[in-house]
Amino acid sequence: QEQLVESGGGLVQAGGSLRLSCVVSGETFRTRNVGWFRQGPGKEREFVAAIQWSGSSSNFAGSVKGRFTISRDNALNTVYLQMSSLRPEDTAVYYCGADRLRMRVGIPTSSGAYAYWGQGTQVTVSS
């Protein structure tokens, strides 16, 4: 079973940057899409970005497109979320999830497609 651990969150001023990391244990990491989701205070969990298992394509929520990038290093079993030009509305707990299917065609944006989750890392953006 996959286990995920997020890190890299913190407090940053608006306009600043952070890089989140998601380390995935398990032998099937290289065959699973990995997504980032976030949940702000009083809000539902929402899709942020995801990267295909091969690393050849990615998908972003409209609210972060052009500001966030996603990458993966399969040798290190790690997925990164580089966040730039951060805004107060980006404040949330950020979670990474691994796709319940292996080698899925396409990149799902629904949290239901992801079966394995980390504990989350807090990102706070001050104005």
N, C-alpha and C positions, 0 to 999 in steps of 0.2 A: 504494500500500500504506500502511496506517495505521501510524503510529509513535506510541508512547506514552511519556511521561516522568512518573514519579511524583516527588513531593517532599513535604516537610513532616514527615517522620519525625524521631525524636529520642528523648531520654531524659526520662522524666516520672515523677513519683511516683504511686503508687496514688491513685486518686480524681481525678487531673488530667485534662486535656483536650489533644487535638491535632487539627489539621485537615490531612488529607492532600489533595493536589491531583494530578490526572491530566490532563495536557495531551495532547490527541490531534491529531496533524497528519493532514491528508488531507481530501479533499472530501466523504467519506461519513459523517463523524462524526455528523451530525444524524440519520442514519437507522439508527444502530446502538445497541443496548443496550450499556451499559458496566457491568462488574462489578468488585468488589474481592474479592480472595482473599488469604489469608495462609498462611505456612508457618513454623511454629515449629521449633525445634531438634529434629531426629529425628522430625519429624512430616510427614505428607503435606499437600499444599496443600489448604486448605479454603475453602469459600465463606463470604464475610462479608456482602456486600450487593450489590445491583445496581439499576440504574435503567433504565427503558424509554427507548427512543430519543426518544419524545415528551416525556419527563419527567413523564408523568401518573401513573405508578405505580412502585412500588419493592418490593423484596423483601429480607428480612433473615434471617440465621441466628438461631436461637433464642437463642444465647449472647450476641448483641449487641443484640437487640431491646429498644428502650426506652433504650438507651445511645448508639447510633450513629444518625446520620442521613446520608442521601445526597442530593445535589442536582447539577444540571448547569446550566451556562451555555452554551448553544449558540452564543451570539455570541462567546464566548471559547474555544470548543472545549475546555472544561474540566469535569471531574467532581470533586466534592468529597466527601470522607468526613469528617464531623465526629464525633469520638470523645470521649465524655465518660465520667466515672466509670470510668476505666481501671483494669484489674486486672492483676496480674502475669501471669496466663494469657493476656493479650492480646499479650504479647511475641512478636514474629514479624517476618518480612519481609513487607511488604504489597505486593501486585502489583495493577495494574489491567489489565483485558483488554477488548477490543472484540469484540462478537459477530461470528461469521463470517458470519451472515446479516444482510441489511438489512431493516429494518422487520418484524422477527420479531414474531409474536403471542405474547405471554407473555414471561416473564423467566426465562431458564435459570439454574440454580444449579450446573450441572456445568461444570467447567473445560474439558471437551472442546468446549463450544459456543462458546468464545472462541478466536479465531484469532490475535489480535494482542496482544502483551504488552509491558509495560514492564520495566525492569531491576530494579524493586523499591526500596522504601525501608524502612529498619529502624526499628521501633518497639520501645523497651525500656521496660517499666514496672517500677519498683523498688517493693519492699514497704516 
